[in-house]
Amino acid sequence: MIPDSFLAWNKFIAKVPQERTVMATYYAAQFCIARSLLAASPSITS
């Protein structure tokens, strides 16, 4: 939710000064989603 908030703020309100922060939170969220999918279904990796 935080990455989406940063992206929306950056697009519609004002530029976020540290765009790397926006992308870092986005990639961290994507990593957590992917990891939770792998943990929930170990047969995916086999």
C-alpha positions as a Markdown table, in Angstrom:
| # | Residue | x | y | z |
|---|---|---|---|---|
| 1 | Met | 0.0 | 0.0 | 0.0 |
| 2 | Ile | 2.9 | 2.4 | 0.7 |
| 3 | Pro | 4.4 | 2.0 | -2.8 |
| 4 | Asp | 1.0 | 2.7 | -4.4 |
| 5 | Ser | 0.6 | 5.8 | -2.2 |
| 6 | Phe | 4.0 | 7.0 | -3.2 |
| 7 | Leu | 3.3 | 6.4 | -6.9 |
| 8 | Ala | -0.1 | 8.2 | -6.7 |
| 9 | Trp | 1.4 | 11.1 | -4.8 |
| 10 | Asn | 4.1 | 11.4 | -7.4 |
| 11 | Lys | 1.7 | 11.4 | -10.3 |
| 12 | Phe | -1.2 | 13.5 | -9.0 |
| 13 | Ile | 0.0 | 15.7 | -6.1 |
| 14 | Ala | 3.6 | 16.6 | -6.4 |
| 15 | Lys | 6.9 | 15.1 | -7.3 |
| 16 | Val | 8.5 | 12.9 | -4.6 |
| 17 | Pro | 12.0 | 14.2 | -4.1 |
| 18 | Gln | 13.6 | 10.7 | -3.8 |
| 19 | Glu | 12.2 | 8.6 | -6.6 |
| 20 | Arg | 14.6 | 5.8 | -5.7 |
| 21 | Thr | 12.7 | 5.5 | -2.5 |
| 22 | Val | 9.4 | 5.0 | -4.4 |
| 23 | Met | 11.0 | 2.3 | -6.5 |
| 24 | Ala | 12.7 | 0.6 | -3.6 |
| 25 | Thr | 9.4 | 0.3 | -1.7 |
| 26 | Tyr | 7.7 | -1.0 | -4.9 |
| 27 | Tyr | 10.3 | -3.7 | -5.5 |
| 28 | Ala | 10.3 | -4.6 | -1.8 |
| 29 | Ala | 6.5 | -5.1 | -2.0 |
| 30 | Gln | 6.8 | -7.2 | -5.2 |
| 31 | Phe | 9.5 | -9.4 | -3.5 |
| 32 | Cys | 7.2 | -10.0 | -0.5 |
| 33 | Ile | 4.3 | -10.9 | -2.7 |
| 34 | Ala | 6.4 | -13.4 | -4.7 |
| 35 | Arg | 8.0 | -14.9 | -1.6 |
| 36 | Ser | 4.6 | -15.4 | 0.1 |
| 37 | Leu | 3.4 | -17.2 | -3.1 |
| 38 | Leu | 6.3 | -19.5 | -3.0 |
| 39 | Ala | 5.9 | -20.2 | 0.7 |
| 40 | Ala | 2.2 | -21.0 | 0.2 |
| 41 | Ser | 2.8 | -23.4 | -2.6 |
| 42 | Pro | 6.2 | -25.2 | -2.5 |
| 43 | Ser | 5.2 | -27.3 | -5.6 |
| 44 | Ile | 5.8 | -24.2 | -7.8 |
| 45 | Thr | 9.6 | -24.5 | -7.3 |
| 46 | Ser | 9.7 | -28.2 | -8.1 |
